[in-house]
Amino acid sequence: MKAAQIQKYSKEIHLEINNVKIPKIDNREVLVKVEAAGVNPLDILILNGSIRMIADYDFPLTLGNELSGVIEACGKDVVDFQVGNRVYTRLPVNKIGAFAEYVAVKDEAIFKMPKNLSFIEAAAVPLTALTAYQALKEVLNAQPNAKLFIPGGTGGFGAMAIPIAKAMGLYVITSGSERGRSRVLSIGADEFINYKEENYAEVLSNIDYVIDTLGTNEIKRELDILKPQGKLVSLKALPNYRFAVENNLPMWKKMLFALVGARLDRLAARDKKEYHFLFVQANGRQLQEITSLIENDNIKPSIDSTYKFDDINKALQQVSTGHSQGKVIITF
């Protein structure tokens, strides 16, 4: 089979399409023939080695974190799935490889695709939807009627996070460029801030939760708009000691992340607020809940563009610019 691989961490986007063996499955795995795969900023971070302290990989490494496809074989202990099922998944962190024609994946990490989505649409869902779900449910413990701010919510993440947050009863505010206004309002956002015309830090206050998508330089301003005891979870800034403990990382990483995240923890603690960092995990049970929500509310992800598998490097270049209005997908 063909797989898009790297031989080492690199700042350059240059994946090789190699011929490799179709993976063998164990008793609790299924073999999925990949139909489409999502291309994400996370793939760029893995490529350039930015997240080595969280997840370090052996080489050659097949990149790709999320996909949709059809089950071609099941391990003998798999009971909830069968050959022919259309499924989607965010692959486990320690076993990525969606940029390939076939993938072996644990049954606990997959679920059946929403019936209202195509393969291309389904491949755009797992990573962002699970990120939103885990941020809101597990980290923030978000309560109905609370106010949530998602800066930069006009891209692929916002397309999933906004309707999930609305389904949980939250009041959702987001920001972005003017061309994204009508789309985010149509999927449930209660307020939209055009970042070129307004500074969210000057117009927002008393916010319960922030999901940071912009990174370290914005954390102070995002913390400033929170009410006392408010919570911020970052998808892009720095891990901290709390993150290391919650993910059962070894003691040396706990000490390292305690140092790395100390400034952000101090900024938050100053006003009795909380800073969290999230690195999304595979979870088929949560995908089942997300599937129900997508089907019941007919939620559609935002697709920016699609590329053929042979154009994987062009797709990654597109994502690296940061200007995609929605998800970039490769098809097989």
Buried (B, 14 or more C-beta within 10 A) or exposed (E): BBBBBBEEBEEEBEBEBBEBEBBEBEEBBBBBBBBBBBBBBBBBBBBBBEBEBBEEBEEEBBBBBBBBBBBBBBBEEBEBBEEEBBBBBBBBBEBBBBBBBBBBBBBBBBBBBBEBBBBBBBBBBBBBBBBBBBBBBBBBEBEEEBBBBBBBBBBBBBBBBBBBBBBBEBBBBBBBEEEBBEBBBEBBBBBBBBBEEEEBBEEBEEBBBBBBBBEEEBBEBBBBBBBEEBBBBBBBBBBBBBBBEEBEBEEEBBEBBBEBBEBBBEBBEEEEBBBBBBBBBBBBEBBEBBBEBBBEBEBBBBBBBBBEBEBBBBBBBBBBEEEBBBBBBBBB
